[in-house]
Amino acid sequence: MKRVLGKGYVRLVDVMGSDLTVVNAARVSYAKASDSLNERDIKLIKFLAREGHTSPFRHAIAQFEIYAPLMVARQWWKYVVGSSHQEATGDSLEAWNESSRRYITEEPTFYIPQRDEWRTAPENSKQGSGKKVDDHIIADAATFQLERYVAQGIKLYENAMKAGIAPEQARLFLPAYGMYVRWYWTASLQSVCHFLDQRLEHDAQKEIQEYAKAILELIKPHFPVSVEELL
Ligand SMILES: Cc1cc2nc3c(=O)[nH]c(=O)nc-3n(C[C@H](O)[C@H](O)[C@H](O)COP(=O)(O)OP(=O)(O)OC[C@H]3O[C@@H](n4cnc5c(N)ncnc54)[C@H](O)[C@@H]3O)c2cc1C
């Protein structure tokens, strides 16, 4: 498991296949298969990636459990091709995705940037962010105000439920963008690399970049050649 962004994490739940899976899927039409990865196989993976022959990369699959603020999850769920985002099964996880907090199973938990984590608005662009906020007064105030806002939200949420309002409506009081949600992401190797290709880039939001780095660290040891060639 890799810790990301305060209380967040990425966990590799399961993997199907290896670089050999890619090679053997590509060679099936010649009725040939390798038992262990050799130089010719590596050349074949390079060729497939370079020429955009992507289907062999879709026979390898990885499944992750992710715990991230909703603002990150919201961006992640846009990867709809070759991916499935499913509710984590189990006792307490159902409340931690899009439908979260219809059932009360976990304390709401929030991502609150610390004083050295706030970034300024970018100078020459409408999206993204610029350098670190180096004025400690502004940064401290932002953390303090967000903490207060979250605490107020939790209080209103609890008060609403005490007054008899259904949890599925009471959750409207929670500041949702920073609330951690948990989900399973099952995706083909091609889809994972497509996600990494976009979200490791400097123009992706820094918070999702941190998750992409964790995904890369977890997946690369299982598919070292394919990941290297697809990115
Ligand atoms: C820096 C950055 C900023 C962004 N800003 C915004 C934003 O402001 N608002 C917003 O809504 N989204 C935004 N996005 C999300 C972006 O629009 C994509 O939805 C997201 O990156 C997923 O990429 P994708 O569509 O390629 O992935 P997938 O949906 O997984 O698709 C994978 C690939 O499959 C192919 N494909 C997908 N659907 C079809 C189809 N119907 N027909 C044929 N081929 C298809 C395409 O080649 C696609 O690249 C941003 C993404 C990035 C990286």
The ligand as a Gaussian input file, in Angstrom:
#p B3LYP/6-31G(d) Opt

LIG

0 1
 C       -5.059000      18.342000     -17.678000
 C       -6.466000      17.863000     -17.857000
 C       -7.517000      18.771000     -17.734000
 C       -8.838000      18.345000     -17.901000
 N       -9.852000      19.236000     -17.753000
 C      -11.132000      18.814000     -17.886000
 C      -12.227000      19.718000     -17.713000
 O      -12.044000      20.893000     -17.466000
 N      -13.490000      19.231000     -17.829000
 C      -13.749000      17.917000     -18.131000
 O      -14.913000      17.536000     -18.264000
 N      -12.737000      17.039000     -18.286000
 C      -11.442000      17.448000     -18.175000
 N      -10.434000      16.545000     -18.313000
 C      -10.771000      15.151000     -18.551000
 C      -10.620000      14.746000     -20.037000
 O      -11.527000      15.467000     -20.849000
 C      -10.894000      13.235000     -20.178000
 O      -12.258000      12.959000     -19.915000
 C      -10.066000      12.408000     -19.236000
 O       -8.741000      12.867000     -19.287000
 C      -10.151000      10.937000     -19.620000
 O       -9.443000      10.766000     -20.810000
 P      -10.043000       9.947000     -22.025000
 O      -11.359000      10.470000     -22.448000
 O       -8.948000       9.886000     -23.039000
 O      -10.205000       8.505000     -21.300000
 P      -11.198000       7.334000     -21.619000
 O      -12.610000       7.755000     -21.503000
 O      -10.759000       6.196000     -20.761000
 O      -10.926000       7.047000     -23.141000
 C       -9.726000       6.428000     -23.568000
 C       -9.532000       6.646000     -25.052000
 O      -10.542000       5.926000     -25.739000
 C      -10.912000       6.646000     -26.874000
 N      -12.356000       6.917000     -26.817000
 C      -13.072000       7.241000     -25.714000
 N      -14.368000       7.377000     -26.006000
 C      -14.460000       7.171000     -27.329000
 C      -15.545000       7.207000     -28.250000
 N      -16.789000       7.468000     -27.843000
 N      -15.291000       6.951000     -29.550000
 C      -14.048000       6.677000     -29.964000
 N      -12.974000       6.627000     -29.163000
 C      -13.188000       6.871000     -27.851000
 C      -10.129000       7.914000     -26.965000
 O       -8.997000       7.753000     -27.758000
 C       -9.689000       8.094000     -25.526000
 O       -8.494000       8.825000     -25.425000
 C       -9.116000      16.976000     -18.184000
 C       -8.052000      16.070000     -18.302000
 C       -6.747000      16.495000     -18.127000
 C       -5.623000      15.483000     -18.241000

